[in-house]
Each structure stands twice: as structure tokens, then as C-alpha cells.
């Protein structure tokens, strides 16, 4: 948040002000604006990146990308809660997922008003880059862990192992970073909202590497 420079500091201050402060003005209107902008940016990205997907599949991936959990994780990684103006009783170290997502969308709305659509778009592409890449690649195989296991076993390499590298967030809003390992080789890690999801995304990352090497079709 410190890296963002607003022409109108009052907009940034408003984006930081949660309704729990009981202030005359809060970030709820900016949140609504940010929500609309986010939906357009995400749908456009998916439309351009995934030309073979139908409307239903695009909608499913968009829903995951704009979910409260995804936005809360992005807000935490950007450190938005550290600068939020909160009411009494709100614990900064354990903010609800909904409040963290609110801060993300409100900041996006403020950025849109302050610097225009391209600045808002750049912010989304930076803060949701990994999520967008995962959704773009999703679907190459419906069960990436199973695909990776079959590949490894067919070459007598044993079962893939999954290692938890990082864990973030409060108990109600965890994010896990996991990598896949095959015979000591560690593949790029993936993030997930659960260990199962993180392992699936880690397997997907490993499959991307194997395809790049020409070891998978």
C-alpha cells in the first residue's frame, strides 16, 4: 500500500476507512465501485487468456478469482490490513475474510477514481498474477495430482511427494504454499486455500515444467 501514490490522498484515506469506525464517511461506496471494476478486469483477462472456454467455465473461474478468500489473501500479501482504519473491537491480526476483501475492493475503487482504469487494471494484474496464471492453466487436466502420479509411476520414479513451504493467515483464512518433489527434484510451488488445493496446484506447476521439457504431451 505504501508503494501506491495517490494524486488525491483523501481517496486513499477513504479507502482505508472501514464502516466499523462509525465515521460519517467510509469505504463502502468505493468497495462497490471496486467490485464492479474487478469483475470487468477479471472477465476480460479470462476471455483473452482462455479462448476455448465457454460462458459457464469462464463464470466458474471468475467466481474463484473474485471470491472473498482470494481477495483476502491478496490483501494480506499486499499488507492492506496494516494501514486500515478500523473500529474498536476489530483485531488487526485476525480480520475477517470479508473485511480484508472489502479493503482490497475499496482500494481498487479509489485507484480507479484517482488514476483511471489502466492503473486499476495494473494493480489487479500484479496482486492476482499467480491466481490468474493458475486459472489460465487449470483444466489441462481435471486431476493434476493423479496425472503427475501416473507419469512418475510409469517411469518407476515412485510417488510424488508434497512439501508445505509456507503457511499464512489466521485460522479462518489460511493460505498454503506447497511444492511437488519427485526423486529429490523440487518443482515450482503453488498457493491454495486448503492443503488439498495447494497440492493440486503444485502438481499442476510440476506438469507445466514437464511439458516444457517435452516429457508430457
C-alpha positions as CSV (number, residue, x, y, z in Angstrom):
1,X,0.0,0.0,0.0
2,X,2.9,2.3,0.7
3,X,4.1,1.8,-2.9
4,X,0.8,3.4,-4.3
5,X,1.0,7.1,-4.8
6,X,-2.4,8.8,-5.0
7,X,-2.9,12.2,-6.5
8,X,-5.8,12.7,-4.1
9,X,-4.7,11.5,-0.6
10,X,-8.3,11.9,0.6
11,X,-9.3,9.0,-1.7
12,X,-6.7,6.7,-0.2
13,X,-7.7,7.7,3.3
14,X,-11.4,7.0,2.5
15,X,-10.4,3.5,1.0
16,X,-8.7,2.7,4.3
17,X,-11.8,3.7,6.5
18,X,-13.9,0.7,7.3
19,X,-17.6,1.1,8.3
20,X,-16.8,-0.3,11.8
21,X,-15.2,3.1,12.6
22,X,-18.8,4.6,12.5
23,X,-17.3,7.5,10.6
24,X,-19.6,9.8,8.6
25,X,-17.8,8.5,5.5
26,X,-16.4,5.0,5.0
27,X,-15.2,2.9,2.1
28,X,-18.4,1.1,1.3
29,X,-19.2,3.1,-1.8
30,X,-15.6,2.6,-3.0
31,X,-15.9,-1.1,-2.3
32,X,-19.0,-1.2,-4.7
33,X,-17.1,0.6,-7.4
34,X,-14.0,-1.6,-6.9
35,X,-16.2,-4.8,-7.1
36,X,-17.6,-3.7,-10.5
37,X,-14.2,-2.8,-11.8
38,X,-12.6,-6.0,-10.6
39,X,-15.3,-8.1,-12.3
40,X,-14.7,-6.4,-15.6
41,X,-10.9,-6.7,-15.4
42,X,-11.1,-10.4,-14.5
43,X,-13.6,-11.4,-17.1
44,X,-11.6,-9.6,-19.8
45,X,-8.4,-11.4,-18.7
46,X,-10.1,-14.8,-18.7
47,X,-11.8,-14.1,-22.1
48,X,-8.5,-13.2,-23.7
49,X,-6.4,-15.9,-22.0
50,X,-8.8,-18.8,-22.3
51,X,-10.3,-18.6,-25.8
52,X,-11.6,-22.2,-25.7
53,X,-13.7,-21.8,-22.6
54,X,-17.5,-21.4,-22.8
55,X,-19.5,-18.9,-20.7
56,X,-20.1,-21.4,-17.9
57,X,-16.5,-22.2,-17.5
58,X,-15.5,-18.6,-17.6
59,X,-18.0,-17.8,-14.9
60,X,-16.7,-20.5,-12.6
61,X,-13.1,-19.3,-12.9
62,X,-14.2,-15.7,-12.5
63,X,-16.1,-16.6,-9.3
64,X,-13.0,-18.2,-7.8
65,X,-10.8,-15.2,-8.7
66,X,-13.2,-12.6,-7.2
67,X,-14.1,-14.7,-4.1
68,X,-13.7,-13.3,-0.6
69,X,-11.0,-15.8,0.1
70,X,-8.9,-15.0,-2.9
71,X,-9.2,-11.2,-2.3
72,X,-8.5,-11.6,1.4
73,X,-5.3,-13.4,0.6
74,X,-4.2,-10.7,-1.9
75,X,-5.0,-8.1,0.7
76,X,-2.8,-9.8,3.3
77,X,0.1,-10.2,0.9
78,X,-0.2,-6.5,0.0
79,X,-0.3,-5.6,3.7
80,X,-3.5,-3.7,3.4
81,X,-4.7,-4.5,6.9
82,X,-1.7,-2.8,8.4
83,X,-3.0,0.6,7.1
84,X,-6.7,0.1,7.7
85,X,-8.8,2.4,9.8
86,X,-10.9,0.1,12.0
87,X,-13.4,0.4,14.7
88,X,-13.0,-0.6,18.3
89,X,-13.0,-4.4,18.8
90,X,-11.5,-5.1,15.4
91,X,-8.3,-7.1,15.8
92,X,-5.9,-6.2,13.1
93,X,-4.1,-9.6,13.3
94,X,-7.3,-11.6,12.8
95,X,-9.5,-9.6,10.5
96,X,-12.5,-11.5,9.0
97,X,-12.0,-12.5,5.4
98,X,-14.9,-10.2,4.4
99,X,-13.2,-7.2,5.9
100,X,-9.9,-8.0,4.2
101,X,-11.7,-8.4,0.8
102,X,-13.5,-5.1,1.5
103,X,-10.2,-3.3,1.8
104,X,-8.9,-4.7,-1.4
105,X,-12.0,-3.7,-3.4
106,X,-12.2,-0.3,-1.8
107,X,-8.6,0.4,-2.6
108,X,-9.2,-0.7,-6.2
109,X,-12.2,1.7,-6.4
110,X,-10.2,4.6,-5.1
111,X,-7.4,3.8,-7.5
112,X,-9.8,3.8,-10.4
113,X,-11.1,7.3,-9.5
114,X,-7.7,8.7,-8.8
115,X,-5.7,7.4,-11.8
116,X,-8.1,5.7,-14.2
117,X,-8.9,2.2,-15.4
118,X,-5.4,1.3,-16.6
119,X,-4.0,1.9,-13.1
120,X,-6.7,-0.2,-11.5
121,X,-6.1,-2.9,-14.1
122,X,-2.3,-2.9,-13.4
123,X,-3.0,-3.3,-9.7
124,X,-5.2,-6.3,-10.2
125,X,-2.8,-7.9,-12.6
126,X,0.0,-7.5,-10.1
127,X,-1.8,-8.6,-7.0
128,X,-3.7,-11.5,-8.6
129,X,-1.0,-12.6,-11.0
130,X,-0.5,-16.0,-9.6
131,X,-4.2,-16.7,-9.3
132,X,-4.8,-15.7,-12.9
133,X,-2.0,-17.9,-14.1
134,X,-3.4,-20.9,-12.2
135,X,-6.9,-20.3,-13.6
136,X,-5.5,-19.9,-17.1
137,X,-3.7,-23.2,-16.8
138,X,-6.5,-25.0,-15.0
139,X,-8.3,-27.6,-16.9
140,X,-5.4,-29.0,-18.8
141,X,-6.0,-32.0,-16.7
142,X,-9.0,-32.4,-14.3
143,X,-6.9,-34.2,-11.7
144,X,-3.3,-32.9,-11.8
145,X,-2.2,-35.0,-8.8
146,X,-3.4,-38.2,-10.4
147,X,-1.8,-37.2,-13.8
148,X,1.5,-36.5,-12.1
149,X,1.4,-39.7,-10.1
150,X,0.7,-41.8,-13.2
151,X,3.6,-40.1,-15.1
152,X,6.0,-40.8,-12.2
153,X,4.9,-44.4,-11.7
154,X,5.1,-45.1,-15.4
155,X,8.8,-44.2,-15.2
156,X,9.5,-46.1,-11.9
157,X,10.2,-42.8,-10.2
158,X,8.0,-43.5,-7.1
159,X,5.1,-41.4,-5.8
160,X,5.4,-37.6,-5.9
161,X,5.9,-36.0,-2.5
162,X,4.3,-32.7,-1.4
163,X,6.0,-30.3,0.9
164,X,4.4,-27.5,2.8
165,X,6.8,-24.5,2.3
166,X,4.7,-21.6,3.8
167,X,1.5,-21.0,5.7
168,X,-0.1,-17.6,6.1
169,X,-3.2,-16.1,7.6
170,X,-5.4,-16.6,10.6
171,X,-7.2,-19.8,11.3
172,X,-10.3,-18.8,9.4
173,X,-8.4,-17.5,6.3
174,X,-5.4,-19.7,5.7
175,X,-3.3,-19.8,2.6
176,X,-0.8,-22.6,1.9
177,X,2.2,-22.8,-0.4
178,X,3.2,-26.3,-1.4
179,X,5.7,-27.8,-3.9
180,X,5.9,-31.2,-5.5
181,X,9.0,-33.3,-5.4
182,X,9.9,-36.3,-7.5
183,X,13.1,-38.2,-6.6
184,X,14.6,-35.2,-5.0
185,X,13.7,-32.7,-7.7
186,X,11.6,-29.8,-6.4
187,X,9.1,-28.2,-8.8
188,X,7.7,-24.6,-8.6
189,X,5.3,-24.2,-5.7
190,X,1.6,-23.3,-5.8
191,X,-0.7,-21.5,-3.4
192,X,-4.1,-22.8,-2.2
193,X,-6.8,-22.0,0.3
194,X,-6.5,-25.6,1.6
195,X,-3.6,-28.1,1.6
196,X,-5.5,-30.2,-0.9
197,X,-5.9,-27.2,-3.2
198,X,-2.3,-26.2,-2.8
199,X,-1.1,-29.7,-3.6
200,X,-3.3,-29.8,-6.7
201,X,-1.8,-26.5,-7.9
202,X,1.7,-27.7,-7.1
203,X,1.1,-30.8,-9.2
204,X,-0.2,-28.5,-12.0
205,X,3.0,-26.5,-11.8
206,X,5.1,-29.7,-12.0
207,X,3.2,-30.8,-15.1
208,X,3.8,-27.4,-16.7
209,X,7.6,-28.0,-16.2
210,X,7.4,-31.5,-17.6
211,X,5.5,-30.3,-20.6
212,X,8.1,-27.6,-21.2
213,X,10.8,-30.3,-21.2
214,X,8.8,-32.3,-23.8
215,X,8.2,-35.1,-21.3
216,X,4.4,-34.8,-21.5
217,X,2.1,-34.0,-24.4
